[in-house]
Amino acid sequence: MKRIAFTFLSFAVLCGCSKEIKKETVPVTGGSLIRYDYSPGEIARLTDGEIKILEGKITGILSVPDKEKNFQNTFAAFDNAFTDFDDATNRLTFMNDVSTSKPMREEALKSEMTLSDYSVNLGTRRDIYNALIAAEKNIPKKSLNSEDARLVEETIKGFKRNGLFLPDNELQVVKDLQQKLGKLTSQFSDNAKEKTPELEFTREELKGVPQTFLDRLEKSAAGNYKVKANKANYPMIMENSESADTRKKMLTAFENIAAEENTKLLVEIISLRQQIAKKLYYKTWADYKTEDRMAKNAKTADDFLEGLKSKLAKRNRQDAQMMLKYKKTLDPSATHLNPWDIRYLEYQIKKKYYSLDDEVIREYFPADHVVAKMFEIYSTLLGVKFVEIPGAGVWSTDVKLYEVKNTADGTLVGHFYADFYPRDGKYNHFAAFSILSGRNVDGAYRKPVSAIVANFEPPANGRPSLLNHEQVETLFHEFGHIMHQTLTKANYGSLAGSRVARDFVEAPSQMLENWVWDKDILKSVSGHFKNLDEKLPDSIADKLIETRNFNKGTFYTRQLLFGIFDMTLHMSKTPISDPTGLYKKLYKELTGIDPLPNTHFPATFTHLMGYDAGYYGYLWSEVYADDMFTLFEKDGLLSAKIGEKYRHWILEKGDTAEADKLIKGFLGRNPNNKAFLKKLLDNFKSPQI
């Protein structure tokens, strides 16, 4: 994500604080890197204070006479000031995602909205833009190294994309639209997080659901089980409940989170984006958003998605036929698949025909053990070690703080928090948050801080948190983002870590998912929760690997559906009055299944608030992920030599060069899609049902 990117700009300050603002310092062992104990009203006061601090820095930078402006006192100075601001305010708004206090989350959300307004003003200030142009004119050609030159190019481009080429009256219209858009997108995401419904089921309605899961649920006064329709509970019900009615109720609740409020917001958000794109002279919002990505324009991204439709259609039909055939063994009168059948049938087929039972598999993947073993693998590959800081100040008792150190010399590289278990009001998916940016400040490298946030089933009834294989894969993926954020060596905050093109940002993490499909790796990270020396049996490991491409037609069709829906919304030049209807039309067209009535999936699709016109990037970046993995396949999954090369070319460089150049540097050749297509079109042999 680019620094001067208008709506989603999230600046911040490492605390060049004024006298009224509590100063925060880098911790020693047992301390805290970020605060989490704000008093009522303090987040708002700190936010206002950081804005004043940044304004003071901007005034100082602008006071330099135009003829004396240069790279250091203008471009580098602005980037440092903006990143200071980003660092400070990121810590405040992060509380909206993780704080255990609802009032604090609400205050942090208000801070997000304040900062969204401010970022729009900041990104459209003509005095800053004019100062940058003046400095650029004073810089001798070819006097800058490649990274400095990229900072100049990207900073000016960002301001131009914000509309600085417009006359003042037209620019003001765009600013007003952007400020309104920022508020609405924040509200949409917060609604999806805070308005999780709770259902009640009898024991009979939950027949088939593991008792270990039921034992950790609260019960109602009537003795029924209370189940929140959240990310942690959803798969347990959808994969295990024998009752189609129960699964339908859970899916209905899950796809109706904040339905009324967010559907209205989405219609307005799409309209605002269309208006902004038109004012900025782009054909569509998708053209605006893809311009500074690898795709470069909406047509390229859309053509990529459309090109996958025919390739996936056959695989998807085969998967559907397989599931329907199995459904008929359960219900001979069955004639079609329903949306609430898919996860259930997929999992039950795995259990019956591949002897893959998640409840058995979970026993071999206790979360703490998997995390420790994952650290060992990443350590071997990337030349780092992870050291937990005992007694560190954290916002919840189950959160941990780690140091990242170079193995060779023990030097500190960065820090990350691990927040793995669900709580009310917490961010309800899986993500890696960049809290403080790595960068060079006065000749010393400021250490980055990130947080990996997940929602694994928590420990209960004497059993530790246990992961299924899909969650182990997700863990490897998200920790890949943490490595991208903390191993950066970029000199400037706006080019550091995972602030890369949106359609490349997933590739480094997607590549690392491959590790959990290797038998030796699987066995190394496993250990039965009652006896860690007891590894995952060969029979289970072999079956897991055998089923890697099982039902992949269904999986990739779902990804394609999300990408095409997102792109259709944002390539439209006319108002979208019924996003739910559009989604259901595409759902039927691509999956061949009638959509669930009386649901509003788009209202729950929070990717539209950050990956807008960008969801195609998950599939797009997987092309590069698969290509990069070929080097590890050839040299070994624990090859420190290839790992060092990967760290140097992909993780350390951030956005200091175009993504395709970094990939070429790592591969030693131009990238291609051979590995991706081989996987996508693999003729998986379905079980004989």
Helices and strands as residue ranges (DSSP letters): G 6-8, H 42-62, G 66-68, I 71-76, H 77-93, H 95-98, H 102-123, H 126-138, H 146-161, H 168-194, E 198-201, G 204-206, H 211-214, E 225-228, H 234-240, H 244-254, H 259-279, H 285-290, H 298-330, H 342-354, H 358-362, H 367-382, E 384-388, E 400-406, E 412-419, E 431-436, E 439-441, E 444-446, E 449-453, H 469-486, G 493-495, H 507-512, G 513-517, H 519-525, H 538-546, H 552-571, H 579-591, H 601-604, G 606-609, H 616-635, H 640-646, I 647-651, H 659-667, H 674-680
